Amino acid sequence: MNASLLSFDQMGRGARACLVPGLAVLVFSFVMGALAHQAHWSLPYLVAFCLGITGASVQAIALQMWSNSADLMPILVAGFAVHLRYALIAASLRGVLAELSFFRKAFALHMTSDSSWAMTIADERRNKGTTPAFLFGGSLVIISAYTLGNVGGYFAALDMADMRRWGLDFAILGVFLCLLIALWRSTRVDLLPWFVAALVACLTKNALSGGWYMVAGALAGALAAGAAALHADRKARAAAAAGGAGAVERT
Amino acid sequence: MTNGEWLLLASLAAMALFIRLGGLYAGRYLERHAIGQAMFNAIPGCLLVALVVPDLLSRGVTGWIAAAITAVLMLVTRNMTVSMMGGVAAMALLRVAGIAA
């Protein structure tokens, strides 16, 4: 039962749940397609990108960093860093995908987007028994919307003057800002790492070629997060050892 | 598209799948190490900050206003498409109004 992705009933439920997010994805990906056209991507490349990687942030990173220099490595590294959160998304789907074969697990995971994941988790919380077909149906809708939107935007073939006139050169920055707001957890956890990341990125921007300054900033921020966690851990252990009264916060 | 660019695409696709399968099978182990987990969780946000802040600083006032509008919309609506389009529209309007940059 749960070993199949092709239960049409469940797929239909999943697809319906993702219709409204799908509309938003359609609009959003239209902009991405227009930017891809600006970046001189070929149509086959664009479609392959949409189908090969599910995750608008990777496309946004690639477009943002495209032709900063001939060096493509920073795009791979930055794409990796921004996509890491999908490891946690995948981990949270362990239960839903449990009965699938390895290849079906891999396929279902490949297709999963933020929207289809969120709808599946919500369905699981409501119904306590959501199926992989639900996730798959929703994912199909999102990926279709994403690809169609991209292709539509690509064929709109706006030139640079149009892009600026419509404010579209701001689009990717806007997307990243929204993502940042969605990713923010708390001052305690995020303020220091993000401050360090921003500082190091700004300081290294001229010193490092291409997009490497972003990687430097990200690494510095991650190290700061690790250092803060280490510090908090030591404080907690010291307080526990001293039998301290009062709340002890663990990271 | 050059061979290098196709190789990049293939690498990104492989990387994405690797991350997802890794998370599915190894997620449990990460949860046991608080410091590793803290670093892991911090990376996506830190990368985006490292990208956004220098970019914003290099834009003029129009960029900052559009960014502020995007941020407010996102905080209120929690909808990425609406917020992004709001920022884009703000940028377009500011330029139409003749405000520089």
Contacts between the chains, C-beta under 8 A, distances in Angstrom:
chain1	res1	chain2	res2	distance
A	24	B	79	6.7
A	24	B	80	7.3
A	24	B	81	3.9
A	24	B	82	7.7
A	25	B	81	7.6
A	27	B	81	5.3
A	27	B	85	7.1
A	28	B	80	6.9
A	28	B	81	4.6
A	28	B	84	6.6
A	31	B	84	7.4
A	31	B	88	7.5
A	41	B	1	7.0
A	42	B	1	5.1
A	44	B	1	7.9
A	45	B	1	4.7
A	45	B	5	7.0
A	45	B	6	7.4
A	45	B	9	6.9
A	48	B	9	6.1
A	49	B	9	5.9
A	52	B	9	6.1
A	52	B	10	7.6
A	52	B	12	7.3
A	52	B	13	3.9
A	53	B	9	7.8
A	53	B	12	5.3
A	53	B	13	5.2
A	53	B	16	4.9
A	54	B	16	7.2
A	55	B	16	6.5
A	58	B	12	6.0
A	58	B	16	6.8
A	61	B	51	7.5
A	62	B	8	7.7
A	62	B	12	7.4
A	64	B	51	6.8
A	72	B	4	5.7
A	72	B	5	6.9
A	72	B	7	7.9
A	72	B	8	4.7
A	75	B	8	6.2
A	75	B	12	7.8
A	76	B	8	6.3
A	76	B	11	5.4
A	76	B	12	6.5
A	76	B	15	6.9
A	78	B	47	6.1
A	78	B	51	7.4
A	79	B	12	5.2
A	79	B	15	6.8
A	80	B	15	5.4
A	80	B	19	7.3
A	81	B	43	5.1
A	81	B	44	6.5
A	81	B	46	7.8
A	81	B	47	4.1
A	82	B	44	5.4
A	82	B	47	5.2
A	82	B	48	6.5
A	83	B	15	7.0
A	83	B	16	5.7
A	83	B	19	5.6
A	83	B	44	7.8
A	84	B	19	6.2
A	84	B	40	6.7
A	84	B	43	5.2
A	84	B	44	5.5
A	85	B	44	4.7
A	86	B	16	7.0
A	86	B	19	5.4
A	86	B	20	5.3
A	86	B	23	6.5
A	87	B	19	5.1
A	87	B	20	6.9
A	87	B	22	5.8
A	87	B	23	2.9
A	87	B	27	6.6
A	87	B	30	7.8
A	87	B	40	7.6
A	88	B	23	6.1
A	88	B	27	6.9
A	88	B	41	7.7
A	89	B	20	7.5
A	89	B	23	7.0
A	90	B	19	7.6
A	90	B	20	4.3
A	90	B	21	7.1
A	90	B	22	7.7
A	90	B	23	3.6
A	90	B	24	4.3
A	90	B	27	7.0
A	91	B	23	4.6
A	91	B	24	6.3
A	91	B	27	2.8
A	91	B	28	7.5
A	91	B	30	8.0
A	93	B	24	7.0
A	94	B	24	6.1
A	94	B	27	7.0
A	97	B	24	7.1
A	105	B	21	7.7
A	105	B	24	6.7
A	106	B	17	6.6
A	106	B	20	8.0
A	106	B	21	6.2
A	109	B	17	7.2
A	109	B	20	4.2
A	109	B	21	6.5
A	109	B	24	6.4
A	110	B	16	7.5
A	110	B	17	5.7
A	110	B	20	7.0
A	112	B	20	7.3
A	164	B	95	7.0
A	165	B	92	6.5
A	165	B	95	6.7
A	165	B	96	8.0
A	166	B	88	6.9
A	166	B	92	5.2
A	167	B	66	7.0
A	167	B	87	7.5
A	167	B	88	4.2
A	167	B	89	6.4
A	167	B	90	7.0
A	167	B	91	3.1
A	167	B	92	3.6
A	167	B	93	7.8
A	167	B	94	8.0
A	167	B	95	6.9
A	168	B	88	6.0
A	169	B	91	7.6
A	170	B	63	6.9
A	170	B	66	5.2
A	170	B	87	5.6
A	170	B	88	5.5
A	170	B	91	4.4
A	171	B	84	6.1
A	171	B	87	7.9
A	171	B	88	5.5
A	173	B	52	6.5
A	173	B	55	5.6
A	173	B	56	7.1
A	173	B	59	7.9
A	173	B	63	7.4
A	173	B	67	7.0
A	173	B	87	7.8
A	174	B	66	7.2
A	174	B	67	7.5
A	174	B	70	4.7
A	174	B	83	6.8
A	174	B	84	4.1
A	174	B	87	3.9
A	174	B	88	6.3
A	175	B	80	6.7
A	175	B	84	5.4
A	176	B	48	5.2
A	176	B	51	6.0
A	176	B	52	5.1
A	177	B	52	6.2
A	177	B	67	5.9
A	177	B	70	5.1
A	177	B	71	5.9
A	177	B	74	7.0
A	177	B	83	7.8
A	177	B	87	7.4
A	178	B	70	6.6
A	178	B	74	4.6
A	178	B	80	4.4
A	178	B	83	4.9
A	178	B	84	6.1
A	179	B	48	5.8
A	179	B	80	7.3
A	180	B	45	6.5
A	180	B	48	5.1
A	180	B	49	6.6
A	180	B	52	6.4
A	181	B	71	6.3
A	181	B	74	4.6
A	181	B	75	6.3
A	182	B	74	7.5
A	182	B	78	7.5
A	182	B	80	7.4
A	183	B	44	6.2
A	183	B	45	4.5
A	183	B	48	7.1
A	184	B	45	7.2
A	189	B	38	7.7
A	189	B	41	7.9
A	189	B	42	8.0
A	190	B	42	7.5
A	190	B	45	6.2
A	193	B	42	4.6
A	193	B	45	7.2
A	193	B	46	5.4
A	194	B	45	6.1
A	194	B	46	6.3
A	194	B	49	4.6
A	196	B	46	7.8
A	197	B	45	7.8
A	197	B	46	3.8
A	197	B	47	7.5
A	197	B	49	4.5
A	197	B	50	4.8
A	198	B	49	5.0
A	198	B	50	6.7
A	198	B	53	4.0
A	198	B	54	7.9
A	200	B	50	7.2
A	201	B	49	7.3
A	201	B	50	3.6
A	201	B	51	7.5
A	201	B	53	6.2
A	201	B	54	5.3
A	202	B	53	6.3
A	202	B	54	5.3
A	202	B	57	6.8
A	205	B	54	5.1
A	213	B	50	7.1
A	213	B	54	7.1
A	214	B	47	6.2
A	214	B	50	4.3
A	214	B	51	5.0
A	215	B	47	7.6
A	215	B	50	7.7
A	216	B	50	7.4
A	217	B	46	6.6
A	217	B	47	7.4
A	217	B	49	6.9
A	217	B	50	2.8
A	218	B	43	5.9
A	218	B	46	4.4
A	218	B	47	3.9
A	218	B	50	5.2
A	219	B	46	7.9
A	220	B	46	7.6
A	221	B	42	5.9
A	221	B	43	7.7
A	221	B	45	7.6
A	221	B	46	3.0
A	221	B	47	8.0
A	221	B	49	6.7
A	221	B	50	7.0
A	222	B	39	4.6
A	222	B	40	7.9
A	222	B	42	4.9
A	222	B	43	5.0
A	222	B	46	5.7
A	223	B	39	7.2
A	224	B	42	7.7
A	225	B	38	4.8
A	225	B	39	5.3
A	225	B	41	7.3
A	225	B	42	3.5
A	225	B	46	7.5
A	226	B	35	5.2
A	226	B	36	7.7
A	226	B	38	5.8
A	226	B	39	4.2
A	226	B	42	7.8
A	228	B	38	7.0
A	229	B	34	5.7
A	229	B	35	4.5
A	229	B	37	7.8
A	229	B	38	3.5
A	229	B	39	7.4
A	230	B	35	5.4
A	233	B	34	6.0
A	233	B	35	6.7
A	250	B	34	7.2
A	251	B	34	5.6
A	251	B	38	5.8
